[in-house]
């Protein structure tokens, strides 16, 4: 008598990258984030830390968030990638800059229609990351 084992199925929880909508939505969030930073008077402090042309930093944040959220690790595949902490070290980042960055990200997530329960989870993770960048 032979017995045939049923195939094993591995169920994986979707990553935050997939939950928010993948490549298209991550890019949309990043674009909205920088649009807010570029236009909101309450983000003037962090805007001043950036070059006039935001296109390169938009691409870097998109690439970083893609991998950070569990999607393709685009940022880390770049031959010129830096440790994210050391990339921010040259800039004076305190509580005010952290709060401005968080305001832009919170508004971007909301404006892009990320569900509130997902925003709540991401908010804590983004806040921990933004807090880690503080150097003053």
N, C-alpha and C positions, 0 to 999 in steps of 0.2 A: 504494500500500500504506500503510495507516495503522497506526500503532502506538499503543497505549493504555498509558500509564504506570500502573503499580500505585500505588494510594494509599500515601502515606507515613504510617507509623505511628510516633508518638513514644511511646517507653516511658519512663515516669518512675518513679523509685524511690519507694516509699512513704515518706511523712514519718514522723518519730518519733511525731507525733500519731496517725497511722493505725496504726502498729506497736503502740503501747501500747493501742489500743482506742478512740480517738476521744473524743468528748464525754463519754460515760458513764464511761469509765475515768479520764479526766483529773479529772473531778469527784470520783470515788471516791478517787483518790490525794490530792487536795487535802483532802477531808474527813478522811481517815485521818491525813494530816500534822498537821492542826490538832487532831484528837482526841489524838494522841500528845503534841503540844506542850502541850496543856491538862492532861494527866494524868501525864506522866512527870516524876518529880522531877529527872532529869538534864537536863530542858529548862526548868527554872524561870527561868534567866537570860533566855532569849528570851521566855518567856511573860510576864515582867514588863514587857517593852517594848510589849506589846499592851494594848488596851482589854479590859475585862471581857467584852464582847460581841464574839465573833469573826466574826459573820456577814458584816459588810462586808468584812473582810480575806480571808475565805474566797472571797468572790465575786471580789475583785480578783485573788487569786492564780490562781483558775481561769481568769479572763479572760486574764491575762498568759501563763500556761502554754499555753493554747490556741494563741495566736499564736506563742509562742516555740518550741513543738514543731512548728510548721508547719501548724496548723489555722487556723480563723477568727481574725483579729486583733482579737478582741473588746475587749481592753484599749485598744488604740490607736484604736478607733472611739469610745471614750467622750469626750465633750466636755471632761470634767474630768481626763483622764489626765495623769499627770506622767511625766517621765523617771524610769525605775525607779531610777537612781542617786540623783537628787535626792530622790525619795520616801523613801529610806533615810538620807539625810545627817543628819537631826536626831537619829538614834539612835546611841548609842555602840556600835559593832560592832567587836569585836576577835576574836582567835583563838578564845576560848571561845564567843562567840556564833555564830561561823561553824561551829564544831564541833557545837554543839547543833542548829543548823539542819540541818546535814548528817545528823546522827543521826536526826532526825525524818523527813527526806526518804528516807533509805536504808531505814528501817523501813517507811515508808508504801509505797514501791515494792515491797518484799519482801512485805509483808502483803497487797498488792493483786494479787499473783501476776504481776508483771511479770517476764518471763524473765530469767535471770541475765545472758545476753549483752547484752540491751538495758539492763539496770540498769548494767552495766559502762560502756557508752558514755555513758549519761545521767549517771552518777556523775562522770565527768570534766568534763562540761559544767556540771553543777550546782556542782561544786567551784570551777571558774573563776569562775562568777557570784558565788558566796558570798564568795570571796576578794576580788573586785572591790568588794564592799560594805564591806569593812573600812576603818575610818577611825581606828583607834587601834591 
